[in-house]
Amino acid sequence: MASKGVNINGDRLNSTLQSTCSQWGALSTGTGMCRLTLTQEDKEVRDWLVKECQSLGCDVKVDQMGNIFAIRPGKEKGRKAIAMGSHLDTQPAGGRYDGILGVQAALEVLRTLHENKIETHCPIALIDWTNEEGARFPGAMMASGVWSQKSTTPLEACWALQDKEGVHMKDALEQTGYLGTTSCDHRENGLECHFELHIEQGPILEKEGKSVGVVTSVQGMKWFAIRVEGTEGHSGTTPMAGRADALVTASRLITAVRDAALKTELGVATVGVIQSDTSSQATIPAGVNFIIDVRCSTDDMVEQLAAAIFAEFDNITAQEKNRTSYKIERSWGLPETIFHQHCVESVRASAIRLVGENQVMDMKSRAGHDSAWTSRVCPTSIIFVPSKDGISHNPNEFTSEEDCALGAQTLLDAMLYYDRKVESGVF
């Protein structure tokens, strides 16, 4: 990895990443992580991050959704900050790189700027976005969505959400000390632009033998919370012909989700959460909840696939003829995202200078990221580095130390490239 400018410390980056993951949220598997948002583990790693950023001369502020903004001053006092953002929360059985690498790489950039006494034109910000995964409180990329003011779930609705133990999100923010006073609104706490380093979470870079992915877009997605209702009854005394079994109907609907995606070839559709009201062996289930995750290249394709799924739902409930029914209780969506050419140019130029044009490729992200929301209100792009075997949301998730360092170097260089363009008046 050759650089004509200042270099990040790859050993320090990877040591910090592994040590913080070992201390806060590590699973017994040795490489797995469970650091759900606003838990004690998340609070402790946040506290550590804040202290680290303050030691580098950053001003740290926390907004109403717990988003952490650590800002290093620039020469131009009135400019908004060039941001490097991602998240520190994980899935219940996730890995050490998804989201976490992006925040730790941003910290390494700040450390590098500090020790080399580099003065930038714009302020430089590290951001830890809250509840990106949506694993504890339902709704992925939640806090960046609120900040963008483009999400269908506003601040108060997010605060009212409950986890599986009945804890409201606002209470979790207060309990951890991260219910900040800064407005969670880009109009009052805006950014010049937003860069995000992330592992690919897929196999394409590794398969193609490429080192860096320049992410130009994110596919559209929509989640639907489905409620299937029937009639509770005794499992031994209720005749089969007279049952309104919500779980049986739900099982047919869930299968239809997969079948519709296969048949239409429009995209992918997944049911990853299912809950039965009673969960008793001796009781016919009267209610079942599940969530559908639909993702396609375009918003129109998302709508087409969702329509195909619900058309099949209607067919199935009509076939059952047993008084079971379904309804959509809540939906959440992330529209298709096209990233800004200035940020894409900054990433591409930096990556090519580091590894050569034949090691760089333009990509569409199939997973959602906080950058999809920031792109609605400020120039944005994402840097991808390879994921071994394309594995993510799994303890076996892995990206090599060399690729982590290369990603962080690309992040630093892209940020400095953008800063120079702003100073010269080009951007």
C-alpha positions in Angstrom: 0.0 0.0 0.0 1.8 3.1 -1.3 0.8 6.6 -0.3 2.5 9.9 -1.3 0.9 11.6 1.7 0.4 10.8 5.4 -0.2 7.2 6.3 -2.5 5.7 8.9 -1.1 3.1 11.4 -2.6 -0.2 10.3 -1.3 -2.1 13.3 -2.8 0.4 15.7 -6.1 0.3 13.9 -6.4 -3.4 14.1 -5.2 -3.6 17.7 -7.8 -1.1 18.7 -10.5 -2.8 16.8 -9.8 -6.2 18.3 -9.2 -5.0 21.9 -12.4 -3.0 22.1 -14.4 -5.9 20.6 -12.9 -8.2 23.2 -13.8 -5.9 26.0 -17.3 -4.8 25.0 -19.7 -7.3 23.6 -17.6 -10.4 22.7 -19.4 -13.7 22.4 -17.9 -17.0 23.7 -17.1 -18.0 20.1 -14.0 -15.7 20.3 -14.8 -13.7 17.2 -18.6 -13.1 17.5 -20.2 -10.0 18.8 -23.4 -9.1 20.6 -23.4 -5.4 21.2 -27.0 -4.3 20.9 -27.6 -0.6 20.8 -27.8 1.3 24.1 -27.0 -1.8 26.2 -24.3 -1.6 28.9 -21.7 -2.9 26.4 -22.6 -0.2 23.9 -22.5 2.5 26.7 -19.0 1.4 27.7 -17.6 1.4 24.2 -19.3 4.8 23.6 -17.7 6.2 26.8 -14.3 4.9 25.6 -14.8 6.5 22.2 -15.8 9.9 23.6 -12.7 10.0 25.8 -10.4 9.0 22.9 -11.8 11.7 20.6 -11.6 14.3 23.4 -7.9 13.4 23.9 -7.3 14.3 20.3 -8.8 17.8 20.7 -12.3 17.0 19.4 -15.4 18.7 20.5 -18.0 16.0 21.3 -21.7 16.5 21.1 -24.5 14.0 21.4 -27.9 14.5 19.8 -31.5 13.4 20.8 -31.1 10.0 19.3 -27.7 9.3 20.9 -25.7 10.0 17.8 -22.1 10.9 18.7 -20.4 13.7 16.7 -16.7 14.2 17.6 -15.5 17.2 15.6 -11.9 18.2 15.0 -11.7 21.9 14.2 -10.6 23.1 10.7 -9.1 26.4 9.5 -12.4 27.6 8.1 -14.4 28.1 11.3 -17.8 28.6 9.6 -17.7 25.4 7.5 -19.7 22.3 8.2 -17.7 19.2 9.0 -16.6 16.5 6.5 -17.9 13.4 8.3 -16.7 9.8 8.6 -19.6 7.8 10.0 -20.7 4.3 10.8 -21.9 2.4 13.8 -20.7 0.4 16.8 -23.8 -1.7 17.5 -24.1 -5.3 16.1 -26.5 -8.1 15.5 -27.2 -10.5 18.4 -24.7 -12.9 16.9 -22.7 -10.7 14.6 -19.0 -10.2 13.8 -16.3 -7.6 14.6 -16.2 -5.7 11.4 -19.8 -4.7 10.3 -20.1 -1.0 11.2 -17.4 -1.2 13.9 -14.5 -1.0 11.3 -16.0 2.3 10.0 -15.9 4.0 13.4 -12.5 2.6 14.4 -11.1 3.6 11.0 -12.5 7.2 11.5 -10.8 7.3 14.9 -7.5 6.2 13.3 -7.9 9.0 10.8 -8.3 11.5 13.6 -5.3 10.0 15.4 -3.2 10.3 12.2 -4.2 13.9 11.6 -3.4 14.8 15.3 0.0 13.2 15.5 1.1 14.6 12.1 -0.3 18.1 13.1 -2.3 18.3 9.9 -4.6 21.3 9.6 -7.6 20.8 7.4 -9.7 23.5 5.7 -13.0 22.0 6.9 -13.7 20.6 10.4 -13.5 16.8 10.4 -16.1 14.7 12.2 -16.3 11.1 13.5 -19.9 9.9 13.9 -21.2 6.9 15.7 -24.8 6.5 14.5 -27.3 4.9 16.9 -29.2 1.6 16.2 -28.0 1.1 12.7 -28.7 -2.6 12.9 -32.3 -2.3 14.2 -31.7 -5.5 16.2 -32.8 -4.2 19.6 -35.3 -1.5 18.5 -37.1 -2.3 15.2 -36.0 -0.1 12.3 -32.6 -0.2 10.7 -30.5 2.9 10.1 -32.9 4.5 12.6 -31.0 7.4 14.0 -29.4 8.6 10.8 -32.9 8.4 9.3 -34.2 10.8 12.0 -31.2 13.1 11.5 -31.9 13.3 7.8 -35.6 14.2 8.4 -36.5 11.9 5.5 -37.4 8.7 7.5 -41.1 7.8 8.0 -40.3 7.2 11.7 -39.7 10.6 13.4 -37.9 11.2 16.7 -40.9 10.8 19.1 -42.0 7.5 17.4 -38.5 6.2 17.7 -38.4 7.1 21.4 -41.6 5.2 21.9 -40.3 2.0 20.4 -39.8 -1.0 22.8 -37.4 -3.8 22.8 -38.3 -7.4 23.7 -38.1 -6.6 27.4 -40.5 -3.7 27.1 -37.8 -1.0 27.5 -38.6 2.2 25.6 -35.8 3.6 23.4 -36.0 7.0 25.2 -35.5 5.3 28.5 -32.5 3.3 27.2 -31.0 6.6 25.9 -31.5 8.2 29.4 -30.2 5.1 31.3 -26.9 5.0 29.3 -26.4 8.8 29.4 -26.8 9.3 25.7 -30.0 11.2 25.5 -28.3 14.3 24.1 -29.5 17.8 23.8 -28.3 18.5 20.3 -31.1 18.5 17.8 -31.3 15.3 15.7 -31.9 17.3 12.6 -29.5 18.0 9.8 -30.9 21.5 9.4 -29.6 22.4 12.9 -26.6 20.1 13.0 -25.5 19.7 9.4 -22.5 18.2 7.5 -20.5 19.2 4.5 -20.4 15.6 3.3 -20.3 12.0 4.7 -17.9 9.1 4.0 -18.4 5.6 5.3 -15.9 2.8 5.3 -17.6 -0.6 5.5 -16.9 -4.2 4.8 -18.7 -5.4 1.6 -20.8 -8.1 3.4 -20.9 -10.0 0.2 -18.5 -12.0 -2.1 -18.0 -9.8 -5.1 -14.7 -8.1 -4.3 -13.1 -11.3 -3.2 -14.5 -13.2 -6.2 -13.3 -10.6 -8.6 -9.9 -10.2 -7.0 -10.4 -6.5 -6.3 -9.2 -4.5 -3.3 -11.5 -1.6 -3.0 -15.2 -1.0 -3.9 -16.3 2.5 -4.8 -20.0 2.4 -3.8 -22.1 4.5 -6.2 -25.6 3.4 -5.0 -27.7 1.4 -2.5 -30.6 -0.8 -3.5 -34.1 0.1 -2.3 -35.7 -1.9 0.6 -38.9 -2.1 2.6 -39.9 -3.9 5.8 -43.5 -4.9 6.6 -44.7 -6.0 10.0 -47.4 -8.6 9.5 -50.1 -9.7 12.0 -51.9 -13.0 11.3 -55.0 -13.5 13.4 -57.1 -16.6 14.0 -59.0 -18.2 17.0 -57.4 -19.6 20.0 -58.5 -23.1 21.0 -57.7 -26.3 22.8 -55.3 -28.5 20.8 -57.0 -31.7 21.9 -60.7 -30.9 21.7 -61.0 -28.6 18.7 -61.8 -30.5 15.5 -59.3 -30.0 12.7 -62.0 -28.8 10.3 -63.2 -26.1 12.6 -59.8 -24.5 13.4 -58.6 -21.0 12.6 -54.9 -21.7 13.2 -53.0 -18.5 12.8 -49.6 -20.3 12.8 -50.6 -22.6 9.9 -51.8 -19.7 7.8 -48.6 -17.7 8.7 -46.4 -20.6 7.6 -48.1 -20.6 4.2 -47.7 -16.8 4.0 -44.0 -17.0 4.9 -43.4 -19.7 2.2 -45.2 -17.4 -0.2 -42.7 -14.6 0.5 -39.9 -16.8 -0.7 -41.9 -18.2 -3.7 -42.8 -14.7 -4.9 -39.2 -13.6 -4.9 -38.1 -16.7 -6.8 -41.0 -16.5 -9.3 -40.7 -12.8 -10.1 -36.9 -12.6 -10.0 -37.3 -8.9 -9.0 -35.1 -9.1 -5.9 -34.8 -10.8 -2.5 -37.4 -11.2 0.3 -36.8 -12.6 3.8 -38.7 -13.4 6.9 -36.2 -13.4 9.8 -38.5 -12.7 12.8 -41.6 -14.7 13.8 -43.5 -14.6 17.1 -46.6 -16.6 18.3 -48.9 -15.1 20.9 -49.3 -18.2 23.1 -46.3 -20.4 22.3 -48.1 -23.2 24.2 -48.0 -26.8 23.0 -51.6 -27.4 24.0 -53.1 -24.3 22.4 -54.0 -23.4 18.9 -52.2 -20.1 18.1 -54.6 -17.2 17.7 -52.0 -14.6 16.6 -48.6 -14.6 14.9 -46.4 -11.7 14.0 -43.6 -11.7 11.4 -41.5 -9.2 9.5 -40.9 -9.2 5.8 -37.7 -7.7 4.4 -37.9 -6.9 0.6 -34.9 -5.6 -1.3 -34.5 -4.8 -5.0 -32.3 -2.7 -7.2 -35.0 0.1 -7.7 -37.9 1.4 -5.7 -40.3 0.4 -8.5 -39.1 -3.2 -8.3 -39.5 -3.2 -4.5 -43.1 -2.1 -5.0 -43.7 -4.8 -7.6 -42.3 -7.6 -5.5 -44.3 -6.4 -2.4 -47.5 -6.3 -4.5 -46.8 -9.9 -5.8 -46.3 -11.1 -2.2 -49.5 -9.6 -0.9 -51.5 -10.8 -3.9 -50.4 -14.3 -3.0 -51.3 -13.6 0.7 -54.8 -12.8 -0.4 -55.0 -16.0 -2.4 -53.8 -18.1 0.5 -56.2 -16.6 3.0 -59.1 -17.1 0.6 -58.0 -20.8 0.1 -57.9 -21.4 3.8 -61.5 -20.4 4.4 -61.1 -20.7 8.1 -61.5 -17.2 9.5 -57.8 -16.4 9.6 -56.7 -13.1 8.3 -53.7 -10.9 8.0 -53.0 -7.2 8.2 -49.9 -5.0 7.7 -49.3 -3.2 11.0 -46.2 -1.2 10.2 -43.9 -0.6 7.3 -40.5 0.9 7.0 -38.6 1.8 3.9 -35.2 3.0 2.6 -35.5 4.4 -1.0 -32.9 3.5 -3.6 -29.9 5.7 -3.1 -27.6 7.3 -5.7 -24.4 8.8 -4.2 -23.0 12.2 -5.0 -20.4 12.4 -7.8 -18.0 14.6 -5.7 -17.8 11.9 -3.0 -17.6 9.1 -5.5 -14.8 10.9 -7.3 -12.9 11.4 -4.0 -13.1 7.7 -3.1 -12.3 6.5 -6.6 -9.3 8.8 -7.1 -7.9 7.9 -3.7 -8.3 4.2 -4.2 -6.8 4.2 -7.7 -3.8 6.1 -6.4 -3.3 3.5 -3.6 -3.8 0.2 -5.5 -4.1 1.0 -9.2 -7.2 1.1 -11.4 -7.3 -2.6 -12.0 -7.8 -3.2 -8.2 -10.8 -0.8 -7.9 -14.4 -1.4 -9.0 -17.7 0.5 -8.8 -20.4 -1.3 -6.9 -24.0 -1.1 -5.7 -24.6 -1.9 -2.0 -27.1 -4.7 -1.4 -27.2 -3.9 2.3 -28.5 -0.7 3.9 -26.1 1.8 5.6 -26.4 5.0 7.4 -24.9 6.7 4.4 -28.2 6.0 2.5 -29.9 8.5 4.8 -27.1 11.0 4.9 -27.1 11.1 1.1 -30.6 12.6 1.2 -29.2 15.8 2.6 -25.5 16.0 2.0 -22.9 14.6 -0.5 -22.1 11.0 0.5 -20.3 7.8 -0.6 -19.2 4.5 0.8 -15.9 2.6 0.6 -16.1 -1.2 0.5 -13.3 -3.6 1.5 -13.5 -7.4 0.9 -15.4 -9.8 3.2 -14.0 -13.3 3.4 -16.4 -15.7 1.7 -19.0 -12.9 1.7 -20.0 -13.7 5.3 -21.6 -11.1 7.5 -24.0 -10.9 10.4 -22.2 -14.0 11.6 -19.3 -14.6 14.1 -17.2 -15.8 11.2 -17.3 -12.4 9.5 -13.7 -11.5 8.7 -11.7 -8.9 6.8 -7.9 -9.1 6.8 -5.7 -6.6 8.7 -4.3 -5.5 5.4 -7.7 -4.8 3.9 -8.8 -2.9 7.0 -5.7 -0.7 6.8 -6.2 -0.1 3.1 -9.8 0.9 3.7 -8.8 3.3 6.5 -6.1 4.8 4.2 -8.6 5.2 1.4 -11.0 6.9 3.9 -8.2 9.3 5.0 -7.2 10.1 1.5 -10.7 10.6 0.2 -11.5 12.9 3.0 -8.4 15.0 2.4 -9.1 15.0 -1.4 -12.6 16.4 -0.7 -11.2 18.9 1.7 -8.7 20.2 -0.8 -11.4 20.5 -3.5 -13.6 22.5 -1.1 -10.7 24.8 -0.2 -9.9 25.4 -3.8 -13.5 26.2 -4.6 -13.9 23.2 -7.0 -16.5 21.5 -4.7 
